[in-house]
Amino acid sequence: MIHTIKIEQMYHERILSGQKTFEVRKNDRDYQVGDSLDFICSDGKTPLRGPRYSIVYVHSGLGMNPEYVVLGIKPD
């Protein structure tokens, strides 16, 4: 499944540089390993160019709010 999600540009730049390899999200989409992420700027107007990302790890629990997950991501 491909998820199109909003992200602030400064965080997207960190993902593009390889500095940020994870994303914390409310798990309202039932994210699964093997799903893909496409990012759009949180203002909804600015297109963000970059690769599609694959979810390689989904973490939940261990003191986290049960509605949220940490997604390990890598460029496709």
N, C-alpha and C positions, 0 to 999 in steps of 0.2 A: 504494500500500500504506500502511496506517496502522500505525505502530509505537507501542506503549504502553511507555514507558520510565520508570524510576525516576530521581528527581532530589531532591537535598536542597532543603528549603524555601527556604533563603536564596538559592540560585541561581535557583530558580523565580521568586522575587520580583524578582530583577534582570532576568530575561527579561521579566516582566510590565511592568516599568517602562520597558523599551526600552533599558536600560543594557547588557544582554548580548544580542547578536544571533547568537551562535554556540554550539555545543555540541561538546565533544570526546568521542568515543565509540569503543569497540572496534567494529570493523566486522564484527561477528558476525551482522549482519542484512542485509548487502549494501545499505546505504542508497543511495538514488538521488535525483537531483533530481526533484522532483514528488511524492515520498513525503510523508506527513504524520506528525507527532509528537503524541502525547497524553502528558502527564506525570502521574505519580503520585508521591507523597511516598516517599522511600526507606525510611521505616519500614513501608510497605505498608498503613498504616491510615488515614492522614490524606488525605482527598481534596483535590486541588488544583483550584481552580476557575480557569478561564482559557480562552483560545481554543485551538483546535488550531493547530499551527504547520506551515508548509510548508517543506520543504528546498529552498533556492534555489541552494545551492552545496555541492559535496563536494570537500574538499581532502585529498590524501594525498601521501606522498613528501617530498622535500626535507628529509631528516634526521629525519623523524618515524618512530616505530616503525611498521613496515609493517602491523601489525594494527590501527592506529588511524586515524581520520579526523576532520577538523574539518568540522562541518556548519554552513553559513550558514543561518539560519532567519528566518522572518517570520510574523507572525500571519495566519491565513486570513481 
